[in-house]
Amino acid sequence: MSLDLATTYLGLQLRSPLVASAGPTTRTLDGLRRLEQAGVGAVVLPSLFEEQLEAEAHHVDDLLSGPAFAEADAFFPEQSVFAADSDEHLALVIEAKATLSVPVIASLNGSSPGGWTHYATALAEAGADALELNVYRVAADPERSAAQVEDELLKVVSEVRAEVGLPLAVKLGPYFSSLPHLARSVAAAGADGLVLFNRFYQPDLDLETLHATPHLVLSTSDELRLPLRWIGLLRGRVDCDLALSTGVHTAEDAVKGLLVGADVVMMTSALLHHGPGHVAEVEAGLRAWFDEREYESVAQARGSAAWATGPDPTGFERANYLSVLASGK
């Protein structure tokens, strides 16, 4: 009997739990086609960043409203917030939906309360199957408490949920003081799923200029352990779907994610390393692992090693730390 890979994520039917998350591989229609041919279950398009859109709009406004030509403003239509790059982004959503048979998930990174809802509506109107709110913020202000940071996040989720009927996922970073409580709160605010985790790119320091500089380092399988722990702790304890993101490079990584309770596992760095065809290789390994152990479906195995159902729940908590110290490994 062939292993049934089918899964449900955000209410969407997926042929496979392997999802291509936002990144360069999902930025072009050609890349998206190749991912579908390799067997991906769904695709997440690169994030639409509100700051970029606002900068585009301001630039166009400046060009059209110089003092020497102020009287000419009446001849131009009111400038849409969506300029060239954003038009291309929306066009990619439309083209992807028209071309692909797998679900197309749009991603949004907002910076203002109204921006989240405005752009979320635009992505929904472009035809996306679901929306991922990419919460990428560093809480660097010492005047703002943890409660204020979380309340702001929950307000965004509630407002987007009120405006958009699409299935909604929230991509969180790991730096919250009580992640399980926040996860429940985000679900209660209207999220259908959580993506764990947003991978913050840490700056480096240029010793010549003394400036903080961007430094891109792709993930490795070692980074799987952080989302693996939290997916395992949250499975069965939060009322929404769970997507594991960061550190999924091999079939074994994907198996681990599913066993601790992930509904889907997401890949970006592995696809940059190996190309879209790597999806087929991971799927083959996934099938081999489950077939060897006579599983009939991924659903049968999902969550069997989670905190709530696994043979050793203490391994997800403090006991794991003590065991490592005792073993010296």
NULOTOR-839110 format. One record per residue: x, y, z of N, C-alpha, C in turn. Coordinates in steps of 0.05 Angstrom, whole numbers, padded with zeros to 5 digits, always signed. Layout:
# residues N
XYZXYZXYZ;...
This chain:
# residues 329
+00017-00024+00000+00000+00000+00000+00018+00025+00000;+00011+00044-00018+00027+00068-00020+00020+00087+00003;+00041+00100+00014+00037+00118+00036+00020+00142+00027;+00000+00149+00043-00016+00173+00037-00003+00197+00050;+00007+00215+00033+00020+00239+00042+00002+00262+00047;-00023+00260+00040-00042+00282+00041-00044+00294+00069;-00047+00320+00070-00050+00334+00095-00068+00358+00091;-00078+00369+00113-00094+00394+00113-00079+00415+00128;-00077+00439+00115-00064+00462+00128-00080+00487+00122;-00088+00501+00143-00104+00525+00141-00131+00519+00126;-00140+00495+00129-00165+00487+00116-00162+00480+00087;-00137+00480+00077-00131+00474+00049-00121+00445+00047;-00129+00432+00025-00121+00404+00021-00095+00404+00006;-00074+00391+00017-00048+00390+00005-00041+00361-00001;-00028+00357-00024-00020+00330-00032+00003+00320-00015;+00018+00338-00002+00042+00331+00012+00046+00352+00035;+00058+00344+00057+00064+00363+00078+00089+00380+00073;+00102+00376+00050+00126+00392+00043+00118+00418+00029;+00124+00440+00042+00116+00466+00032+00141+00483+00027;+00141+00497+00004+00162+00516-00002+00155+00542+00011;+00171+00551+00031+00165+00576+00044+00177+00600+00028;+00170+00624+00038+00178+00648+00023+00208+00650+00019;+00216+00656-00005+00244+00659-00011+00248+00662-00041;+00273+00664-00049+00279+00668-00078+00268+00647-00096;+00265+00622-00086+00255+00601-00103+00225+00605-00110;+00211+00619-00093+00182+00624-00098+00177+00651-00109;+00198+00665-00118+00195+00693-00127+00188+00695-00157;+00192+00673-00172+00186+00674-00200+00167+00652-00208;+00152+00657-00230+00133+00637-00239+00147+00611-00248;+00171+00614-00259+00186+00590-00267+00194+00574-00243;+00203+00587-00222+00211+00573-00197+00187+00559-00185;+00164+00572-00185+00140+00560-00174+00131+00536-00190;+00133+00537-00217+00126+00514-00234+00144+00490-00227;+00170+00496-00224+00189+00474-00218+00184+00462-00191;+00176+00478-00172+00169+00467-00146+00144+00449-00147;+00124+00457-00163+00101+00441-00166+00108+00414-00180;+00124+00416-00200+00132+00391-00214+00147+00372-00196;+00162+00383-00176+00178+00367-00158+00160+00354-00136;+00135+00364-00134+00116+00351-00116+00110+00367-00090;+00116+00393-00090+00111+00408-00066+00081+00409-00060;+00074+00411-00034+00045+00411-00027+00032+00438-00029;+00048+00460-00025+00038+00487-00027+00062+00505-00029;+00057+00530-00037+00079+00550-00039+00071+00575-00023;+00091+00587-00011+00088+00613+00003+00104+00633-00013;+00091+00654-00023+00104+00674-00039+00121+00693-00021;+00141+00706-00032+00157+00725-00015+00139+00746-00003;+00148+00757+00019+00132+00776+00034+00130+00803+00019;+00106+00814+00021+00101+00842+00012+00107+00859+00036;+00127+00877+00034+00135+00894+00056+00122+00922+00054;+00108+00930+00074+00094+00955+00073+00113+00979+00069;+00137+00977+00082+00156+01000+00080+00164+01004+00051;+00168+00982+00036+00176+00985+00008+00153+00999-00008;+00129+00991-00003+00106+01002-00017+00103+01032-00011;+00106+01039+00014+00103+01067+00021+00126+01084+00009;+00150+01073+00008+00172+01087-00004+00167+01091-00033;+00157+01071-00047+00150+01074-00075+00130+01096-00080;+00109+01096-00063+00087+01115-00066+00097+01144-00061;+00114+01147-00041+00125+01174-00035+00143+01184-00058;+00158+01165-00069+00176+01173-00091+00160+01183-00115;+00138+01168-00122+00122+01177-00144+00108+01204-00138;+00099+01207-00114+00086+01232-00106+00106+01256-00109;+00131+01251-00101+00151+01272-00103+00156+01280-00132;+00156+01260-00149+00161+01266-00178+00139+01282-00190;+00114+01277-00181+00091+01290-00193+00082+01316-00179;+00094+01323-00157+00084+01346-00142+00106+01366-00136;+00126+01369-00154+00146+01389-00151+00134+01417-00153;+00146+01437-00141+00134+01464-00140+00130+01476-00168;+00148+01470-00187+00145+01482-00213+00122+01472-00229;+00111+01448-00221+00090+01436-00236+00066+01430-00218;+00063+01445-00197+00041+01439-00178+00014+01440-00191;+00010+01459-00210-00016+01461-00223-00022+01438-00241;-00002+01422-00247-00007+01399-00265-00017+01375-00250;-00019+01376-00223-00028+01353-00208-00056+01344-00216;-00072+01363-00224-00100+01356-00231-00102+01338-00255;-00081+01337-00271-00082+01320-00295-00074+01291-00290;-00065+01286-00265-00057+01259-00258-00077+01247-00239;-00083+01221-00243-00101+01207-00224-00088+01205-00197;-00104+01201-00176-00093+01198-00149-00075+01173-00149;-00052+01176-00137-00032+01155-00138-00040+01131-00120;-00040+01108-00132-00046+01084-00116-00022+01078-00098;-00027+01066-00075-00005+01058-00057+00012+01038-00070;+00001+01023-00089+00016+01002-00103+00030+01014-00127;+00056+01014-00126+00072+01024-00148+00084+01000-00163;+00106+01005-00178+00116+00984-00197+00121+00957-00184;+00138+00957-00163+00145+00931-00151+00121+00917-00139;+00104+00932-00127+00080+00920-00115+00061+00909-00136;+00059+00923-00158+00042+00913-00180+00053+00886-00189;+00079+00884-00191+00091+00859-00199+00085+00837-00179;+00086+00844-00153+00080+00824-00132+00051+00814-00135;+00033+00832-00138+00005+00824-00141+00001+00808-00167;+00015+00816-00188+00014+00801-00213+00024+00772-00209;+00044+00769-00192+00054+00742-00187+00033+00725-00173;+00018+00737-00154-00003+00722-00141-00024+00713-00162;-00032+00732-00179-00052+00726-00199-00042+00704-00218;-00017+00706-00228-00006+00687-00247-00002+00660-00234;+00007+00660-00209+00011+00634-00195-00015+00620-00191;-00036+00634-00184-00062+00621-00181-00073+00610-00208;-00067+00624-00229-00077+00616-00256-00061+00592-00266;-00036+00589-00256-00018+00569-00268-00016+00543-00251;-00016+00546-00225-00010+00524-00207-00036+00510-00198;-00033+00484-00191-00055+00470-00180-00053+00467-00150;-00029+00475-00139-00025+00473-00110-00033+00500-00097;-00040+00500-00072-00048+00525-00059-00026+00546-00059;-00034+00571-00063-00015+00594-00064-00021+00611-00039;-00001+00613-00022-00003+00628+00003+00013+00654+00000;-00001+00677+00003+00013+00703+00002+00024+00709+00029;+00045+00726+00030+00058+00733+00055+00059+00764+00057;+00055+00774+00081+00054+00803+00085+00069+00810+00110;+00086+00831+00108+00100+00842+00131+00092+00871+00133;+00075+00878+00152+00065+00905+00155+00082+00920+00175;+00079+00947+00175+00093+00963+00194+00075+00983+00209;+00050+00986+00199+00031+01004+00212+00005+00989+00216;-00011+00997+00236-00037+00983+00241-00055+00982+00216;-00058+01004+00203-00075+01005+00179-00062+00990+00155;-00036+00990+00154-00022+00978+00131-00027+00948+00130;-00028+00934+00153-00032+00906+00153-00059+00899+00140;-00080+00914+00147-00107+00907+00136-00109+00916+00107;-00098+00938+00100-00100+00948+00073-00087+00929+00053;-00063+00921+00059-00049+00904+00040-00058+00875+00041;-00068+00867+00065-00079+00840+00066-00104+00838+00048;-00120+00859+00048-00143+00859+00030-00135+00858+00001;-00114+00872-00007-00105+00872-00034-00095+00845-00043;-00081+00831-00025-00071+00804-00031-00094+00784-00034;-00114+00788-00017-00138+00771-00019-00152+00775-00045;-00155+00800-00053-00168+00806-00078-00153+00796-00103;-00126+00793-00099-00110+00782-00121-00114+00752-00125;-00127+00739-00105-00134+00711-00109-00118+00691-00092;-00102+00701-00073-00087+00682-00056-00106+00663-00041;-00097+00638-00037-00113+00618-00023-00112+00622+00007;-00091+00634+00017-00088+00639+00045-00067+00661+00049;-00066+00671+00073-00048+00694+00079-00031+00687+00103;-00005+00693+00101+00014+00689+00123+00023+00717+00132;+00018+00723+00157+00028+00748+00169+00056+00743+00180;+00075+00756+00167+00103+00752+00173+00111+00773+00194;+00110+00765+00220+00116+00784+00242+00146+00784+00247;+00159+00804+00234+00188+00806+00235+00196+00832+00248;+00196+00832+00275+00203+00856+00289+00221+00849+00313;+00240+00866+00317+00258+00862+00340+00248+00882+00362;+00241+00871+00385+00231+00887+00407+00255+00901+00421;+00263+00923+00410+00288+00936+00419+00283+00960+00437;+00258+00968+00440+00252+00992+00455+00248+00985+00485;+00266+00995+00503+00264+00988+00531+00240+01000+00545;+00226+01018+00532+00202+01030+00544+00178+01013+00539;+00179+00994+00522+00156+00978+00515+00158+00951+00529;+00138+00943+00544+00138+00918+00559+00132+00895+00541;+00136+00871+00551+00129+00847+00536+00100+00846+00531;+00084+00854+00550+00055+00854+00547+00046+00873+00524;+00059+00896+00522+00053+00916+00501+00060+00904+00473;+00083+00891+00472+00091+00879+00447+00071+00858+00438;+00063+00841+00456+00044+00820+00450+00016+00832+00443;+00007+00852+00458-00019+00864+00453-00020+00876+00425;+00002+00889+00417+00003+00900+00390+00000+00878+00368;+00014+00856+00373+00012+00834+00354-00016+00823+00353;-00028+00819+00376-00056+00808+00376-00076+00827+00363;-00071+00853+00366-00088+00873+00353-00086+00871+00323;-00062+00867+00313-00058+00864+00284-00073+00839+00274;-00070+00817+00288-00084+00792+00279-00114+00796+00279;-00125+00808+00300-00154+00813+00302-00164+00831+00280;-00149+00852+00274-00157+00871+00253-00157+00858+00225;-00136+00843+00220-00134+00829+00194-00156+00809+00192;-00161+00794+00213-00182+00774+00213-00210+00787+00208;-00214+00810+00218-00239+00824+00214-00243+00833+00186;-00221+00838+00171-00223+00849+00144-00221+00828+00122;-00208+00806+00128-00202+00786+00107-00213+00759+00115;-00227+00746+00097-00239+00720+00102-00220+00697+00095;-00197+00702+00085-00178+00681+00078-00168+00666+00102;-00161+00641+00099-00146+00627+00121-00121+00643+00128;-00115+00644+00153-00095+00663+00163-00074+00648+00181;-00049+00650+00173-00027+00640+00189-00010+00663+00200;+00002+00660+00223+00019+00680+00234+00046+00668+00239;+00067+00680+00227+00094+00671+00229+00108+00686+00252;+00114+00672+00273+00125+00684+00297+00155+00679+00299;+00168+00697+00314+00196+00693+00322+00196+00678+00349;+00219+00667+00357+00220+00651+00382+00223+00667+00407;+00226+00694+00404+00234+00710+00428+00210+00722+00442;+00193+00705+00453+00171+00714+00469+00174+00701+00497;+00164+00715+00518+00169+00706+00545+00153+00681+00552;+00129+00679+00541+00112+00655+00546+00099+00647+00519;+00114+00632+00503+00105+00626+00477+00079+00609+00476;+00075+00590+00494+00049+00575+00493+00025+00593+00498;+00028+00611+00517+00005+00629+00523+00000+00647+00499;+00021+00658+00487+00018+00675+00464+00006+00659+00441;+00014+00635+00437+00004+00618+00415-00026+00615+00418;-00036+00609+00442-00065+00607+00447-00079+00634+00442;-00066+00655+00449-00078+00682+00446-00080+00689+00416;-00059+00683+00401-00059+00688+00372-00082+00672+00359;-00085+00647+00366-00106+00630+00355-00133+00642+00363;-00136+00651+00388-00162+00662+00396-00168+00688+00382;-00147+00703+00373-00150+00728+00358-00159+00723+00329;-00158+00698+00320-00167+00692+00293-00148+00678+00275;-00124+00671+00285-00105+00657+00268-00114+00627+00264;-00112+00617+00240-00118+00589+00234-00093+00572+00237;-00069+00585+00237-00045+00569+00239-00022+00586+00249;-00001+00573+00260+00023+00586+00268+00047+00574+00253;+00065+00592+00244+00089+00583+00231+00112+00589+00250;+00126+00567+00258+00148+00569+00277+00174+00559+00265;+00193+00576+00261+00195+00604+00270+00204+00622+00247;+00199+00648+00252+00212+00668+00235+00241+00669+00242;+00258+00667+00222+00287+00665+00227+00299+00693+00224;+00306+00705+00247+00317+00732+00246+00346+00731+00237;+00352+00748+00217+00380+00749+00207+00395+00769+00224;+00416+00759+00237+00431+00775+00256+00452+00792+00242;+00455+00817+00249+00475+00834+00236+00503+00827+00245;+00522+00834+00229+00550+00832+00235+00561+00860+00239;+00586+00863+00247+00598+00890+00251+00622+00893+00233;+00621+00914+00217+00643+00921+00199+00664+00936+00216;+00688+00924+00220+00708+00936+00237+00722+00960+00225;+00718+00965+00199+00729+00989+00185+00710+01012+00189;+00684+01008+00184+00665+01030+00185+00650+01031+00212;+00652+01009+00228+00638+01006+00253+00607+01007+00249;+00598+01000+00225+00570+00998+00220+00560+00969+00223;+00536+00967+00232+00523+00940+00232+00516+00934+00203;+00524+00910+00194+00520+00903+00166+00503+00878+00164;+00486+00876+00143+00470+00852+00139+00488+00828+00132;+00481+00805+00142+00498+00781+00137+00479+00757+00135;+00477+00747+00111+00459+00724+00106+00474+00698+00110;+00464+00682+00128+00474+00655+00133+00450+00636+00130;+00451+00617+00112+00429+00599+00108+00428+00579+00131;+00404+00569+00136+00401+00550+00159+00414+00523+00154;+00417+00508+00175+00426+00480+00173+00407+00463+00189;+00410+00437+00187+00393+00419+00201+00395+00422+00232;+00417+00433+00241+00420+00437+00270+00399+00456+00281;+00391+00475+00264+00371+00495+00273+00343+00484+00275;+00339+00459+00267+00313+00446+00269+00305+00443+00298;+00324+00441+00317+00317+00434+00344+00299+00454+00358;+00303+00479+00352+00286+00500+00365+00256+00497+00357;+00249+00497+00332+00221+00493+00325+00211+00465+00332;+00229+00446+00331+00221+00418+00338+00211+00417+00367;+00225+00430+00385+00217+00430+00413+00189+00444+00416;+00186+00467+00403+00161+00482+00408+00137+00471+00394;+00141+00459+00370+00119+00445+00357+00110+00422+00375;+00130+00407+00386+00124+00385+00403+00109+00393+00428;+00116+00416+00439+00103+00426+00463+00075+00437+00458;+00070+00447+00434+00045+00460+00428+00024+00441+00416;+00033+00419+00403+00015+00401+00391-00006+00390+00411;-00032+00394+00404-00053+00385+00421-00060+00404+00444;-00045+00427+00445-00050+00446+00467-00057+00473+00457;-00058+00477+00430-00066+00502+00418-00085+00495+00395;-00106+00511+00393-00127+00505+00373-00121+00518+00346;-00100+00509+00333-00095+00518+00305-00074+00499+00293;-00070+00502+00267-00050+00485+00253-00022+00495+00260;-00003+00478+00256+00025+00484+00262+00043+00478+00238;+00058+00498+00230+00078+00494+00209+00106+00497+00220;+00123+00478+00214+00150+00479+00224+00168+00492+00202;+00181+00513+00210+00198+00527+00191+00225+00532+00204;+00246+00528+00189+00275+00531+00196+00287+00504+00202;+00308+00498+00187+00324+00474+00192+00315+00449+00178;+00295+00450+00160+00286+00426+00146+00302+00424+00120;+00321+00405+00120+00338+00401+00096+00337+00373+00085;+00331+00354+00102+00331+00326+00094+00305+00313+00099;+00302+00288+00089+00277+00273+00095+00275+00268+00125;+00298+00263+00138+00297+00258+00167+00288+00282+00182;+00296+00306+00173+00286+00330+00186+00255+00332+00183;+00246+00326+00160+00217+00328+00155+00202+00307+00172;+00213+00283+00174+00200+00262+00191+00198+00271+00220;+00220+00282+00230+00220+00292+00258+00198+00313+00262;+00196+00332+00243+00176+00353+00246+00148+00341+00247;+00142+00322+00230+00115+00310+00230+00110+00294+00255;+00130+00280+00265+00126+00263+00289+00120+00280+00313;+00132+00304+00315+00126+00320+00339+00100+00336+00336;+00088+00335+00311+00062+00347+00309+00057+00368+00288;+00077+00373+00271+00073+00394+00250+00053+00384+00229;+00036+00401+00221+00017+00395+00199+00032+00396+00172;+00051+00415+00170+00068+00417+00147+00096+00424+00156;+00116+00418+00139+00143+00427+00144+00152+00444+00120;+00166+00466+00126+00172+00485+00105+00202+00486+00100;+00209+00491+00074+00237+00493+00066+00242+00518+00051;+00265+00531+00056+00275+00553+00040+00304+00549+00034;+00321+00548+00055+00350+00545+00051+00358+00520+00035;+00344+00498+00041+00350+00473+00027+00345+00476-00003;+00324+00491-00010+00317+00495-00038+00337+00513-00052;+00349+00532-00036+00370+00549-00047+00395+00533-00052;+00401+00515-00033+00425+00498-00036+00423+00479-00059;+00400+00466-00062+00397+00443-00080+00379+00448-00104;+00363+00469-00104+00344+00474-00125+00317+00462-00119;+00296+00470-00135+00269+00460-00130+00266+00430-00131;+00282+00416-00147+00280+00387-00149+00286+00373-00123;+00298+00387-00103+00304+00374-00078+00279+00365-00063;+00256+00377-00070+00231+00369-00058+00225+00340-00063;+00230+00331-00088+00225+00303-00095+00243+00284-00080;+00268+00293-00075+00287+00276-00060+00278+00273-00031;+00269+00295-00019+00260+00294+00009+00234+00277+00010;+00217+00280-00009+00192+00263-00009+00199+00234-00011;+00218+00227-00028+00225+00198-00031+00236+00187-00004;+00252+00203+00009+00262+00194+00035+00241+00192+00056;+00222+00211+00055+00199+00211+00073+00183+00185+00070;+00177+00179+00045+00162+00155+00039+00176+00130+00049;+00202+00129+00044+00218+00105+00051+00218+00101+00082;+00220+00123+00097+00221+00121+00126+00194+00110+00137;+00172+00121+00127+00146+00113+00137+00138+00085+00126;+00145+00080+00102+00139+00053+00091+00153+00031+00106;+00178+00036+00113+00194+00016+00127+00181+00009+00154;+00167+00028+00165+00154+00024+00191+00125+00018+00189;+00116+00014+00164+00089+00005+00158+00067+00025+00166;+00074+00051+00163+00053+00071+00167+00037+00072+00141;+00011+00077+00144-00007+00079+00120-00010+00108+00111;-00005+00127+00130-00009+00155+00123+00008+00172+00141;+00014+00197+00132+00028+00216+00149+00010+00223+00173;-00016+00225+00168-00034+00232+00190-00033+00212+00213;-00028+00187+00207-00026+00166+00227-00002+00171+00246;+00019+00182+00235+00044+00186+00250+00045+00214+00264;+00030+00233+00253+00032+00260+00263+00027+00263+00293;+00046+00275+00306+00043+00281+00335+00048+00257+00353;+00057+00235+00343+00061+00211+00360+00085+00215+00379;+00102+00234+00374+00124+00240+00392+00122+00267+00404;+00098+00279+00404+00094+00306+00416+00093+00304+00447;+00094+00327+00460+00094+00328+00489+00070+00314+00500;+00047+00319+00488+00022+00308+00500+00018+00278+00496;+00032+00267+00475+00026+00239+00468+00051+00222+00467;+00074+00234+00468+00099+00219+00463+00107+00202+00487;+00127+00184+00483+00136+00167+00505+00152+00181+00527;+00164+00204+00520+00180+00218+00540+00176+00248+00538;+00153+00258+00549+00147+00286+00548+00167+00304+00562;+00182+00294+00582+00201+00310+00596+00224+00318+00579;+00228+00304+00557+00250+00310+00538+00247+00337+00525;+00222+00349+00525+00218+00375+00513+00222+00397+00533;+00226+00390+00559+00228+00411+00579+00255+00410+00593;+00256+00416+00619+00281+00419+00634+00297+00394+00635;+00284+00371+00636+00298+00346+00638+00318+00341+00616;+00311+00352+00592+00330+00350+00570+00356+00364+00575;+00354+00388+00587+00377+00403+00594+00395+00388+00614;+00382+00377+00635+00397+00362+00655+00410+00337+00643;+00396+00324+00625+00408+00300+00612+00433+00307+00596;+00432+00329+00582+00455+00338+00566+00479+00343+00584;+00474+00358+00605+00496+00364+00624+00508+00339+00636;+00490+00320+00643+00499+00295+00655+00516+00278+00636;+00507+00278+00611+00521+00261+00591+00546+00273+00581;+00548+00300+00582+00572+00314+00571+00572+00316+00541;+00548+00310+00528+00547+00310+00499+00530+00334+00490;
